Amino acid sequence: MCLWISKNSCKLLKAGKTTDCWRKMQSSEWIFPTLILCIYGFFSLMRPSEAFLTPYLAGPDKNLTIDEVTQHVFPVWTYSYLALLIPVFLITDYVRYKPVIILQGVSFLVTWLLLLFAYGVPAMQLVEFFYGMVTATEVAYYAYIYSVVSPDHYQKVTGYCRSITLVASTIGSLLGQLLVSLAHVSYFYLNAITMASVSVAFMSSFFLPMPQKSMFFHRTSSPEASIGPTDKDPPIVSGQPSHQWDPCVPTTSFANFQNVPVDQLPKIKDQNRFLTVLLQLCKDLKECYTTKKLLYWSIWWALATAGFNQVLNYVQVLWDAKAPSHSSQVYNGAVEAIATFLSSVTSLAVGYVKMNWDLRGEMALGIFSALDAGSLLLMHFTSNIWVCYASYLVFKACYMLLITIATFQIAISLSMERYALMFGFNNFVALLIQTIVTVTVVDSKGLGLDIGTQFLIYGSYFAVIAVIFLIRSIFTITSLKCQKESKNLVENLQKTEAEEQNAVRYDTRL
């Protein structure tokens, strides 16, 4: 009897300790939301089926032709992403992130339910629409954490949230490849595993604490956003008023509300606040893009991201054309896993490279964009699938290296609010460019080119980017060299004049 009581007491003590740990974690300022967000990020990106989407759609499960997949299904993702990005960006901040993360979870579920149980081109187009909703709502995942933790933990939690997505993507691709190659699991069951994974992500999203603030619409303390790193007393941007701007305080005077019914006041104030925020965002964008350094890095960001997304969207179609999935062994998952790992390594390496990016950065953009162009052109001309795989690895690693450089070059010059704004706008411009390319090159209503010719165009596109930034870097370096030589010449002239004056004074004394 005593033994039974002591055993139960131990169990109760252990349960009590577990409960205390859980309560401490929930009461922590940053640990609990970061943990839940990492769980959500891991299961939402642990998708074994993603690397095998084209073989799945073109195989016996869905029985679509490659032309239907390329020209009618995949373009819908680009169009829906473009249409949803700006509204979702604004709504995300207005509703304070969590509802949009839950919406992303719902979109995941609908996407994979349709992939599993729906058939035909219209149903797969609907899949792409909901996947466009998934990618448009990604902004909520990356912005959420900054609204619930203090700036002291920004670097730490950003590292956790970013790294967990890379780990999840790598594990998902590797798991998919192992199941296909070793266990001969069908693509349908890969999608069923993905469905289970995103379901866990969806359920975990409900445990996220609701933020009390946001970057734009719900600031607790909102100093004027400024160009320059965020600090306790951000510098005031020239040409803008020195007072603090608070979007929660309407700019319309009280006199304007005197003749308005009382029940209409909250609605008018909300409309006024929304318009005030939009005007401020426009002013912020103007300030950011009038800075030459930010403008040039943003131009590369938009151009390269458009090309990268286009390649990512259609590379599986190219692989299927080089080595048809119905008659060849498919290694898409292994390639994606290696590409993700190389991308993380190159991104990490940037932090250890000591270079004057203001001087050499544009040359790096030109050189690595040229490597991207060469990789894509090689993917077009080769008939060997292994060469095609290797070229893709080089392409993705180079892009990830450059986008990391561009990200921190823009981030170190901006406050958190303006960085988020430029990030969203640069991606919108990239999508706009990608949509133009898709309509012109891919869509059946445009040229409707075959996949090989498409990659010839994508390679040429990156070659143009490389030429633009190589010319720009040569101009920058030459200008700085000329300025340095002019400065040295002026200093030498001043030194000579000073020596001559001293000589005259010496002769006068004699």
DRENNU-599976 format. One line per field, with one value per residue (C-alpha): residue in one letter; chain; x, y, z. Coordinates in Angstrom, 3 decimals. Each point is the difference from the previous one (the first is absolute). Example, Ala and Ser with C-alpha at 12.3 -4.5 7.8 and 13.67 -1.06 7.14 Angstrom:
<sites>
rest a|s
kette A|A
X 12.300|1.370
Y -4.500|3.440
Z 7.800|-0.660
</sites>
This chain:
<sites>
rest m|c|l|w|i|s|k|n|s|c|k|l|l|k|a|g|k|t|t|d|c|w|r|k|m|q|s|s|e|w|i|f|p|t|l|i|l|c|i|y|g|f|f|s|l|m|r|p|s|e|a|f|l|t|p|y|l|a|g|p|d|k|n|l|t|i|d|e|v|t|q|h|v|f|p|v|w|t|y|s|y|l|a|l|l|i|p|v|f|l|i|t|d|y|v|r|y|k|p|v|i|i|l|q|g|v|s|f|l|v|t|w|l|l|l|l|f|a|y|g|v|p|a|m|q|l|v|e|f|f|y|g|m|v|t|a|t|e|v|a|y|y|a|y|i|y|s|v|v|s|p|d|h|y|q|k|v|t|g|y|c|r|s|i|t|l|v|a|s|t|i|g|s|l|l|g|q|l|l|v|s|l|a|h|v|s|y|f|y|l|n|a|i|t|m|a|s|v|s|v|a|f|m|s|s|f|f|l|p|m|p|q|k|s|m|f|f|h|r|t|s|s|p|e|a|s|i|g|p|t|d|k|d|p|p|i|v|s|g|q|p|s|h|q|w|d|p|c|v|p|t|t|s|f|a|n|f|q|n|v|p|v|d|q|l|p|k|i|k|d|q|n|r|f|l|t|v|l|l|q|l|c|k|d|l|k|e|c|y|t|t|k|k|l|l|y|w|s|i|w|w|a|l|a|t|a|g|f|n|q|v|l|n|y|v|q|v|l|w|d|a|k|a|p|s|h|s|s|q|v|y|n|g|a|v|e|a|i|a|t|f|l|s|s|v|t|s|l|a|v|g|y|v|k|m|n|w|d|l|r|g|e|m|a|l|g|i|f|s|a|l|d|a|g|s|l|l|l|m|h|f|t|s|n|i|w|v|c|y|a|s|y|l|v|f|k|a|c|y|m|l|l|i|t|i|a|t|f|q|i|a|i|s|l|s|m|e|r|y|a|l|m|f|g|f|n|n|f|v|a|l|l|i|q|t|i|v|t|v|t|v|v|d|s|k|g|l|g|l|d|i|g|t|q|f|l|i|y|g|s|y|f|a|v|i|a|v|i|f|l|i|r|s|i|f|t|i|t|s|l|k|c|q|k|e|s|k|n|l|v|e|n|l|q|k|t|e|a|e|e|q|n|a|v|r|y|d|t|r|l
kette A|A|A|A|A|A|A|A|A|A|A|A|A|A|A|A|A|A|A|A|A|A|A|A|A|A|A|A|A|A|A|A|A|A|A|A|A|A|A|A|A|A|A|A|A|A|A|A|A|A|A|A|A|A|A|A|A|A|A|A|A|A|A|A|A|A|A|A|A|A|A|A|A|A|A|A|A|A|A|A|A|A|A|A|A|A|A|A|A|A|A|A|A|A|A|A|A|A|A|A|A|A|A|A|A|A|A|A|A|A|A|A|A|A|A|A|A|A|A|A|A|A|A|A|A|A|A|A|A|A|A|A|A|A|A|A|A|A|A|A|A|A|A|A|A|A|A|A|A|A|A|A|A|A|A|A|A|A|A|A|A|A|A|A|A|A|A|A|A|A|A|A|A|A|A|A|A|A|A|A|A|A|A|A|A|A|A|A|A|A|A|A|A|A|A|A|A|A|A|A|A|A|A|A|A|A|A|A|A|A|A|A|A|A|A|A|A|A|A|A|A|A|A|A|A|A|A|A|A|A|A|A|A|A|A|A|A|A|A|A|A|A|A|A|A|A|A|A|A|A|A|A|A|A|A|A|A|A|A|A|A|A|A|A|A|A|A|A|A|A|A|A|A|A|A|A|A|A|A|A|A|A|A|A|A|A|A|A|A|A|A|A|A|A|A|A|A|A|A|A|A|A|A|A|A|A|A|A|A|A|A|A|A|A|A|A|A|A|A|A|A|A|A|A|A|A|A|A|A|A|A|A|A|A|A|A|A|A|A|A|A|A|A|A|A|A|A|A|A|A|A|A|A|A|A|A|A|A|A|A|A|A|A|A|A|A|A|A|A|A|A|A|A|A|A|A|A|A|A|A|A|A|A|A|A|A|A|A|A|A|A|A|A|A|A|A|A|A|A|A|A|A|A|A|A|A|A|A|A|A|A|A|A|A|A|A|A|A|A|A|A|A|A|A|A|A|A|A|A|A|A|A|A|A|A|A|A|A|A|A|A|A|A|A|A|A|A|A|A|A|A|A|A|A|A|A|A|A|A|A|A|A|A|A|A|A|A|A|A|A|A|A|A|A|A|A|A|A|A|A|A|A|A|A|A|A|A|A|A|A|A|A|A|A|A|A|A|A|A|A|A|A|A|A|A|A|A|A|A|A
X 0.000|2.779|1.897|-3.084|-0.408|3.681|-0.161|-3.091|1.612|2.998|-2.327|-1.826|3.292|1.205|-3.338|0.242|3.532|-1.109|-2.938|2.294|2.437|-2.874|-1.314|3.485|0.403|-3.382|0.786|3.400|0.310|1.325|0.530|-3.624|-1.016|3.326|-0.449|-3.551|1.021|2.923|-2.355|-2.340|2.874|1.434|-3.213|-1.225|3.236|0.638|-1.648|1.398|-2.268|1.029|3.072|-2.171|-2.926|0.492|0.392|-3.111|-2.125|1.294|-0.181|-2.911|-1.309|-1.162|0.703|0.719|2.222|3.233|-1.484|-3.040|2.246|2.351|-2.387|-3.276|0.696|3.302|-0.603|-3.004|2.358|1.808|-3.231|-1.638|3.168|0.227|-3.682|0.119|3.392|-0.766|-3.474|1.349|3.043|-2.246|-2.617|2.729|1.216|-3.528|-1.260|3.343|1.434|-1.547|-3.306|2.021|2.239|-3.186|-1.257|3.256|-0.610|-3.500|1.451|2.519|-2.800|-2.156|2.996|0.876|-3.592|-0.493|3.327|-1.038|-3.642|-0.739|0.567|0.178|1.618|-2.515|0.521|3.793|-0.317|-1.931|2.908|2.381|-2.300|-0.004|3.748|0.267|-1.881|2.549|2.978|-1.699|-0.654|3.626|0.597|-2.001|2.340|3.146|-1.526|-1.895|2.965|1.044|-3.356|0.205|3.671|2.243|2.685|2.675|-1.101|-0.535|3.270|-0.428|-3.614|0.607|2.785|-2.259|-2.957|2.136|2.117|-2.981|-1.517|3.242|0.210|-3.650|0.382|3.139|-1.572|-3.178|1.860|2.328|-2.868|-1.921|3.003|0.660|-3.655|-0.128|3.388|0.240|-3.584|-1.583|-2.763|-2.391|-0.255|-3.555|1.213|2.735|-2.778|-1.897|3.075|0.225|-3.697|0.660|2.971|-1.858|-2.918|2.349|1.178|-3.591|-0.868|3.149|-0.903|-2.875|2.478|1.826|-0.544|-1.960|2.335|-1.027|1.913|1.073|2.461|-2.367|-3.610|0.431|3.177|0.340|2.754|0.560|2.762|0.496|1.397|3.424|2.746|2.697|0.254|-2.701|0.975|-1.611|0.027|-0.243|1.273|-2.570|-0.160|0.790|-3.000|-2.444|-1.581|1.832|-3.106|-0.898|-2.527|-2.665|-2.425|-2.371|-0.585|-2.215|1.403|-3.436|-0.846|-2.809|-1.987|-0.454|-1.796|-2.483|-2.812|0.590|-2.358|1.611|-0.436|1.952|3.047|1.916|-0.457|1.210|2.974|0.960|-0.216|2.052|2.636|0.217|0.455|2.581|2.031|-0.187|1.207|2.863|0.980|0.120|2.240|2.257|0.327|0.894|2.693|1.457|0.174|1.548|3.098|2.229|1.513|-3.415|-1.372|2.720|-0.148|-3.813|0.139|2.193|-2.259|-3.138|1.568|1.816|-2.875|-2.367|2.363|0.687|-3.697|-0.625|2.783|-1.153|-3.560|0.941|3.269|-1.813|-1.624|3.472|1.279|-2.982|0.786|3.667|-0.805|-3.732|-1.256|-2.055|3.131|2.886|0.999|-0.907|2.457|-1.803|-0.179|3.728|0.868|-2.285|1.451|3.575|-0.987|-1.559|3.078|2.381|-2.207|0.193|3.797|0.507|-2.382|1.902|3.363|-1.029|0.216|3.696|1.074|1.781|-0.568|-0.899|-3.460|-0.663|2.942|0.067|-3.627|-1.296|2.910|-0.974|-3.575|1.253|2.422|-2.384|-2.906|2.255|0.508|-3.780|-0.361|2.624|-1.711|-3.384|1.418|1.804|-3.312|-1.500|2.763|0.853|-1.886|1.592|-2.306|2.962|1.551|-3.439|-0.204|3.511|-0.768|-3.096|2.080|2.393|-2.886|-1.846|3.163|1.084|-3.406|-0.243|3.481|-0.936|-3.442|1.612|2.459|-2.796|-2.158|2.548|1.193|-3.556|-0.716|3.016|-1.167|-3.617|-2.199|-2.014|-3.206|1.623|1.845|-3.311|-1.527|2.858|0.026|-3.700|0.251|3.105|-1.809|-3.049|2.149|1.649|-3.428|-1.055|3.047|-0.578|-3.626|1.063|2.500|-2.615|-2.665|2.485|2.080|-1.964|-3.752|-1.863|-1.536|3.517|2.804|-0.501|3.625|1.319|1.910|3.446|-0.466|-1.331|3.272|1.952|-1.945|0.531|3.747|0.058|-2.014|2.629|2.745|-1.607|-0.100|3.697|0.969|-1.970|1.687|3.472|-0.194|-1.345|2.814|2.698|-1.503|-0.081|3.587|1.264|-1.829|1.438|3.487|-0.319|-1.256|2.959|2.461|-1.612|0.237|3.671|0.656|-1.637|1.981|3.250|-0.797|-0.767|3.234|1.997|-1.585|0.782|3.624|0.280|-1.446|2.482|2.848|-1.133|-0.180|3.488|1.393|-1.712|1.618|3.399
Y 0.000|2.420|-0.974|0.723|3.442|0.860|-1.004|2.128|2.888|-0.197|0.023|3.039|1.779|-0.736|1.182|3.125|0.707|-0.481|2.364|2.567|-0.200|0.469|2.995|1.549|-0.487|1.621|2.925|0.507|3.059|-1.787|-3.758|-1.174|1.946|-0.842|-3.712|-0.090|1.976|-2.380|-2.990|1.653|0.838|-3.516|-1.905|2.492|-0.417|-3.701|-0.976|-3.219|0.309|3.472|-1.113|-2.486|2.249|-0.128|-3.831|-0.279|2.263|-1.512|-3.576|-2.446|1.643|3.194|-0.900|3.546|0.715|1.971|2.819|0.205|0.124|2.607|2.294|-0.295|-1.100|1.474|3.581|0.322|0.045|3.062|1.876|-0.762|0.822|3.388|0.794|-0.948|1.342|3.690|-0.510|-2.805|2.109|2.803|-2.276|-2.008|3.045|1.283|-3.258|-0.602|-3.064|-2.961|-0.125|0.036|-2.842|-1.996|0.937|-1.350|-3.256|-0.246|0.666|-2.811|-2.408|0.972|-0.218|-3.560|-1.191|1.063|-1.559|-3.294|-0.297|2.412|-0.627|2.022|3.263|2.345|-1.810|0.228|3.697|0.401|-1.770|2.610|2.817|-1.238|-0.553|3.625|0.830|-2.077|1.897|3.410|-0.604|-0.994|3.603|-0.665|-2.804|2.119|3.180|-1.554|-0.530|3.677|0.968|-2.280|0.163|2.901|1.281|-1.585|-3.445|0.846|-1.520|-3.178|-0.732|0.919|-2.586|-2.648|0.696|0.180|-3.054|-2.199|0.633|-1.047|-3.137|-0.868|0.501|-2.158|-2.783|0.076|-0.297|-2.698|-1.990|0.174|-1.254|-2.881|-1.081|0.102|-1.625|-2.577|-0.735|0.664|2.055|1.588|3.769|-0.140|-1.195|2.664|2.550|-1.765|0.357|3.680|0.366|-1.416|2.337|3.191|-1.109|0.001|3.472|1.231|-1.285|1.518|3.461|0.298|-0.108|3.149|2.950|2.862|3.003|3.323|2.088|-0.015|1.912|2.520|-0.004|-0.880|1.640|0.492|2.495|1.028|2.417|1.184|-2.877|0.882|-0.950|-1.366|-2.873|-0.251|1.358|1.558|3.489|-0.381|2.938|2.236|-0.197|3.341|1.775|-1.707|1.389|-0.672|-1.009|-3.640|-1.537|-2.253|-1.607|-0.761|3.735|1.493|3.102|1.518|2.679|-0.386|2.732|-2.274|-2.588|2.384|-0.579|-3.754|-2.493|-1.657|-3.535|0.976|1.407|-3.317|-0.863|3.436|-0.136|-3.459|1.213|3.061|-2.106|-2.377|2.896|1.603|-3.215|-0.375|3.577|-0.553|-3.231|1.837|2.678|-2.668|-1.764|3.270|0.716|-3.502|-0.133|3.448|-1.441|-1.239|-2.909|-1.362|0.574|-2.036|-2.903|0.009|-0.057|-3.101|-1.563|0.463|-1.115|-3.042|-1.150|0.090|-2.248|-2.271|-0.580|-0.711|-2.591|-1.570|-0.275|-1.790|-1.845|-3.274|0.209|0.351|-2.990|-2.050|0.982|-1.052|-3.247|-0.908|-1.114|-2.873|-1.689|1.313|0.057|3.400|1.706|3.320|-0.353|-0.669|2.950|2.351|-1.206|0.616|3.364|1.119|-1.111|1.821|3.085|0.035|-0.428|2.836|2.255|-0.730|0.628|3.566|0.966|-0.914|1.744|3.293|2.261|3.571|-0.814|3.643|-0.173|-3.661|-1.010|0.870|-1.883|-3.056|0.371|0.076|-2.935|-2.371|1.002|-1.008|-3.386|-0.306|0.812|-2.589|-2.655|0.593|0.015|-3.276|-1.460|0.946|-1.413|-3.214|-3.248|-1.583|0.128|-0.101|3.086|1.591|-0.855|1.353|3.242|0.484|-0.405|2.730|2.249|-0.233|0.337|3.136|1.620|-0.736|1.440|3.213|0.406|-0.317|2.779|2.176|-0.636|1.115|2.900|1.350|-0.964|1.822|3.233|-0.103|-0.181|-3.209|1.599|1.297|-3.259|-1.902|2.521|-0.244|-3.791|-0.112|2.542|-1.621|-3.345|1.653|1.467|-3.419|-1.613|2.648|-0.781|-3.741|0.383|1.829|-2.782|-2.695|1.613|0.579|-3.174|-2.769|0.581|-1.477|3.445|1.321|-1.737|-3.318|-1.052|-3.464|-0.461|-0.162|3.346|1.477|-0.782|1.523|3.210|-0.219|-0.427|3.012|1.956|-0.587|0.821|3.428|0.494|-0.945|2.458|2.832|-0.425|-0.681|3.261|1.770|-1.391|1.027|3.490|0.197|-1.216|2.291|3.004|-0.647|-0.431|3.281|1.757|-1.382|1.115|3.453|0.252|-1.013|2.504|2.806|-0.957|-0.039|3.415|1.393|-1.484|1.496|3.418|-0.140|-0.899|2.854|2.480|-1.163|0.412|3.577|0.868|-1.415|2.076|3.135|-0.478|-0.315
Z 0.000|0.982|-3.139|-2.158|1.664|-0.508|-3.693|-0.586|1.887|-2.327|-3.021|1.368|0.666|-3.526|-1.454|2.142|-1.249|-3.628|0.533|1.638|-2.925|-2.461|1.943|0.178|-3.745|-0.686|2.271|-1.659|-2.171|-3.084|0.541|-0.295|-3.156|-1.652|0.790|-1.400|-3.083|-0.605|0.311|-2.490|-2.363|0.148|-0.744|-2.606|-2.002|0.644|-3.291|-1.558|-3.030|-1.158|-1.960|-1.927|-0.940|-3.780|-0.167|2.195|-2.216|-3.253|1.294|0.295|3.204|-1.774|-3.645|-1.220|-2.994|0.384|-2.115|2.301|3.070|-1.486|-1.864|1.931|3.598|1.220|-1.279|2.340|3.002|-1.348|-0.760|3.353|1.958|-1.744|0.579|3.688|1.106|0.654|1.598|2.188|0.981|1.289|1.578|1.741|1.891|0.661|1.582|1.790|-1.733|1.857|-1.987|-3.234|1.227|0.708|-3.489|-1.434|1.895|-1.507|-3.479|0.539|0.877|-2.987|-2.362|0.974|0.278|-3.617|-1.028|1.548|-1.021|-2.887|-3.714|-3.196|-1.098|1.747|3.327|-0.324|-0.870|3.251|1.742|-1.408|1.130|3.592|-0.162|-1.103|3.200|1.948|-1.420|0.304|3.706|0.738|1.038|3.180|1.052|-0.332|1.485|2.911|2.294|-0.083|1.486|3.048|1.056|0.966|-2.430|2.241|-1.229|-3.692|-1.230|2.022|-0.942|-3.652|-0.090|1.518|-2.321|-3.149|0.768|0.883|-3.436|-1.726|2.160|-0.705|-3.745|-0.087|2.082|-2.093|-3.316|1.324|1.524|-3.263|-1.975|2.402|-0.061|-3.799|-0.692|2.791|1.089|-3.438|1.608|-2.505|-0.403|1.338|3.413|0.020|-0.297|2.796|2.260|-0.941|0.841|3.470|0.482|-0.955|2.207|3.004|-1.043|-0.234|3.492|1.529|-1.369|2.506|2.901|-1.150|2.367|-1.554|-0.501|1.526|-2.548|-3.629|-2.143|-1.587|1.233|3.663|1.175|3.737|-0.613|-3.565|-0.698|-3.511|-2.002|-1.146|-2.373|2.249|2.443|2.632|3.415|3.040|-1.511|-3.773|-2.019|-1.670|-3.771|-1.623|-1.414|2.373|3.166|3.258|1.964|0.611|-2.341|1.474|-2.453|2.870|0.525|-2.742|-1.688|-0.574|2.549|2.541|-1.721|-3.029|2.162|1.696|-2.511|-0.340|1.746|3.014|-1.367|-3.155|1.827|0.460|-3.680|-1.172|2.345|-1.307|-3.610|0.863|1.721|-2.985|-2.454|2.284|0.063|-3.805|-0.506|2.419|-1.766|-3.322|1.522|1.479|-3.353|-1.705|2.599|-0.327|-3.791|-0.342|1.712|-2.850|1.901|1.016|-3.494|-1.752|2.457|-0.264|-3.809|0.105|2.676|-2.130|-3.295|1.413|2.213|-2.977|-1.959|2.972|0.723|-3.663|-0.124|3.269|-1.326|-3.235|0.673|0.739|-3.433|-1.554|1.987|-1.173|-3.587|0.364|1.848|-0.141|3.404|-1.457|-1.374|2.150|3.642|1.486|2.385|0.430|3.792|0.406|-2.239|1.928|3.331|-1.177|-1.506|3.283|1.955|-2.386|0.182|3.800|-0.125|-2.483|1.928|3.207|-1.713|-0.889|3.664|0.083|-3.210|0.665|-2.998|-0.785|-1.379|-0.887|-2.411|-1.068|0.605|-3.465|-1.592|2.099|-1.261|-3.580|0.321|1.795|-2.258|-2.903|1.692|0.307|-3.686|-0.944|2.142|-1.621|-3.519|0.748|1.243|-3.367|-2.211|1.871|-0.465|3.081|3.036|2.419|-1.576|0.235|3.718|0.678|-1.863|2.138|3.176|-1.175|-1.017|3.315|2.140|-1.911|0.316|3.735|0.508|-1.781|1.558|3.430|-0.865|-1.407|3.077|2.563|-2.171|-0.022|3.612|1.508|-1.603|1.206|3.058|0.483|-1.350|-3.163|-0.589|0.157|-2.380|-2.533|0.303|-0.906|-2.811|-1.552|-0.045|-1.562|-2.803|-0.442|-0.345|-2.480|-2.161|0.414|-1.062|-3.168|-0.782|0.715|-2.192|-2.826|0.051|1.754|-0.196|-2.950|-0.593|-0.597|-1.880|1.841|-0.557|0.752|3.260|-1.644|-1.744|3.239|1.778|-2.882|0.642|3.786|-0.525|-2.324|2.569|2.699|-2.519|-0.489|3.790|0.190|-2.740|1.646|3.372|-1.382|-1.977|3.067|2.206|-2.527|-0.104|3.821|0.447|-2.788|1.471|3.466|-1.484|-1.906|3.144|1.938|-2.698|-0.131|3.785|-0.095|-2.785|1.995|3.085|-2.012|-1.500|3.430|1.320|-2.909|0.498|3.701|-0.743|-2.538|2.497|2.631|-2.511|-0.839|3.683|0.508|-2.932|1.345|3.387|-1.644
</sites>
